[in-house]
Amino acid sequence: MKKMVLLAGCLVLILVAGCDRLGLRPSPEAAAKAHVEQALAGLAADTSGLTVKVVESGADQAVVQVTGSVAIDTAVRLVRQNRQWVVAPAETPAAEAPAEASAH
């Protein structure tokens, strides 16, 4: 019986350690990088130039420093509204943009 309890305890430790390595329990670094990638969603952004490093860590909180460069190659569709340029709604094709926008 003692061997079964010891084996079960070892199995639990292996599973917990394995979850961290497999990304099933995301690290603070992974969470920070996911946040940056979500903020850039919709842009053709290359985030491979970012470095993510934990600068403070506790049991339930962390401060993660994200440094580096993000390469972006995207086009932004704009329309003129009330004499100001604004980002066009996603469903507005360029052909339907106000004629005033193409004049300037």
C-alpha positions as CSV (number, residue, x, y, z in Angstrom):
1,M,0.0,0.0,0.0
2,K,2.8,2.4,0.8
3,K,4.3,1.7,-2.6
4,M,1.0,2.6,-4.3
5,V,0.8,5.9,-2.3
6,L,4.4,6.8,-3.2
7,L,3.8,5.9,-6.8
8,A,0.7,8.0,-7.0
9,G,2.6,11.0,-5.4
10,C,5.4,10.7,-7.9
11,L,2.9,10.5,-10.7
12,V,1.2,13.7,-9.5
13,L,4.6,15.5,-9.4
14,I,5.5,14.3,-12.9
15,L,2.1,15.5,-14.2
16,V,2.4,18.9,-12.6
17,A,5.9,19.4,-14.0
18,G,4.9,18.1,-17.4
19,C,1.9,20.5,-17.6
20,D,4.3,23.4,-17.2
21,R,6.6,22.1,-19.9
22,L,3.7,21.3,-22.3
23,G,2.2,24.8,-21.9
24,L,-0.9,23.5,-20.2
25,R,-0.2,25.9,-17.3
26,P,1.0,29.0,-19.1
27,S,4.0,30.8,-17.7
28,P,3.9,34.5,-17.1
29,E,6.1,34.9,-20.1
30,A,3.7,33.0,-22.3
31,A,0.7,35.0,-21.0
32,A,2.5,38.3,-21.7
33,K,3.5,37.3,-25.2
34,A,-0.1,36.2,-25.9
35,H,-1.4,39.6,-24.6
36,V,0.9,41.5,-27.0
37,E,-0.1,39.2,-29.9
38,Q,-3.7,39.7,-29.1
39,A,-3.2,43.5,-29.0
40,L,-1.7,43.3,-32.5
41,A,-4.4,40.9,-33.8
42,G,-5.6,41.9,-37.3
43,L,-2.2,43.3,-38.3
44,A,0.4,41.4,-40.3
45,A,2.9,41.7,-37.4
46,D,6.0,39.6,-36.8
47,T,6.6,39.4,-33.1
48,S,9.6,37.0,-33.3
49,G,11.8,40.0,-32.4
50,L,10.4,40.3,-28.9
51,T,12.1,39.2,-25.8
52,V,10.0,38.3,-22.8
53,K,11.5,38.3,-19.3
54,V,10.0,38.0,-15.8
55,V,11.4,40.8,-13.7
56,E,9.2,40.2,-10.5
57,S,7.4,37.1,-9.6
58,G,5.2,35.9,-6.7
59,A,2.8,33.1,-6.1
60,D,-0.2,34.9,-7.7
61,Q,1.4,37.8,-9.6
62,A,4.3,38.7,-11.9
63,V,5.8,41.6,-13.8
64,V,7.0,40.7,-17.2
65,Q,9.2,43.0,-19.4
66,V,8.6,42.8,-23.1
67,T,11.3,44.4,-25.2
68,G,12.3,44.3,-28.9
69,S,10.9,45.2,-32.2
70,V,7.7,44.3,-34.0
71,A,7.8,44.3,-37.8
72,I,4.4,45.4,-39.2
73,D,3.4,45.3,-42.9
74,T,-0.3,46.3,-43.1
75,A,-2.6,48.7,-44.9
76,V,-5.2,50.7,-43.0
77,R,-8.4,51.6,-44.8
78,L,-9.5,55.2,-43.8
79,V,-12.6,57.2,-44.6
80,R,-13.3,60.9,-44.0
81,Q,-16.1,61.7,-41.5
82,N,-16.8,65.2,-40.3
83,R,-13.6,66.4,-41.9
84,Q,-11.4,63.9,-40.0
85,W,-9.8,60.7,-41.1
86,V,-11.1,57.6,-39.2
87,V,-10.5,53.9,-39.7
88,A,-13.2,52.5,-42.0
89,P,-15.5,49.8,-40.6
90,A,-14.4,46.4,-41.7
91,E,-17.6,45.8,-43.8
92,T,-17.1,49.0,-45.9
93,P,-15.4,48.2,-49.2
94,A,-13.1,50.9,-50.7
95,A,-15.6,51.5,-53.6
96,E,-18.3,52.6,-51.1
97,A,-16.0,55.1,-49.3
98,P,-17.2,58.7,-49.6
99,A,-16.1,60.6,-52.7
100,E,-14.6,63.3,-50.4
101,A,-12.0,60.7,-49.2
102,S,-10.6,60.1,-52.7
103,A,-10.4,63.9,-53.4
104,H,-7.6,64.4,-50.8
